[in-house]
Amino acid sequence: MPAKESPFRVNLKILPSAQRNELTGYENGLLKIKIAAQPEKGKANKALIDYLSELLDTPKSEIEICRGLSGRNKVVAFYSLSQADFEAKISAILRGS
């Protein structure tokens, strides 16, 4: 059985307590995402995983916050999404908004 591929990781800047969940684009090399949830007791982190799962059509179990659990800047790993697929989906979403 082949070993599981290394995850693709992306740097994000999260803006919690927003009016709604929204992908806003890139700023200083970080993908900015607004999250409606409050940054308390992991609510914003859970909402981020839920939003990314829905946005990118990827199972929640295949998305992990690797770094920045308590900060706005996060590193998120995708275990079943390639960098090319991620970039294509994000580009399509940003063009459509």
N, C-alpha and C positions, 0 to 999 in steps of 0.2 A: 504494500500500500504506500503511495507517495506521501511525503511529508506535507503538512499544510503549509501553504505559501505564507510568506511574511505579510503582515497587513500593510495596506497603504495608509499613510498618516497624513493628516492635514492640520494646519494651524488655523484656529478660529478665534475671532473676537466676539464675545457674546454680550449683548446688551439686554439684561433682564428687566422685568417690570414694564415692558412695552405694551402698547395697546393691543397688539396682535403679533403672532409669530410671522416673521418675514425675513427673507434672504435679501440683503441690501447691496451686496457687491463686495469688492475688494478695497482694503485700505492698508497701505504699507505692507503689502504681501499677505495680509490676513483676510480671510473670508469673514465678513461681518454678518451676524445673524441676530435679529431681535427676537426675544422670547418673552411671551406674556407672563409667564410664571415669576413669582417672587424668588429671590436668591436666598431662600431659607430652608433648612432641613433637606437639601438635595432636590427641591421641587423644580428649580430651573434646569438642573442637570437632567432630570428625568424628562422634562418637557423638551429639552434639546434632543435627546435620543429619540423620543417619539416623533418630533418634527422631522429630523433627518431621515428616519425610517420611512415616513410617509412621503417626504419630498423626493427621496432617491429610490423609492420602491425596493428597500433593502430590509431584511429582518432585523428587528431591534437587537436580537441576540448576536448579530454580526457587527455591531457598532459598540465601541468602548471609548470612554474618556480616559486617556492614558496619563495626562498631566493637566493640572489646573482645576482640580475639582472645586476649589474654593475661590478661584479667581475668574476674571473675565476672559483672560487669554487661556485657551485650552488647546491641547493636542488630542485629536480624535482619530482612532484607528478604525478602518473598515476591513473586515476579514473576507467579505465576499464581493467586493467591488474594486475594480482596478482603477488606477490613476486615470487612465484614458476614459473609462466609463464615467467616473466621477466628474472629470472636467467637461465632458460632453453634456452631461445632464445639467450641471451648474450653468454652463454657457447658454444652453437652451432656455433654462428658467430665467436667467438674467435678461436675455433678449426679449422674452415674452412679457416682461414686466415693465 
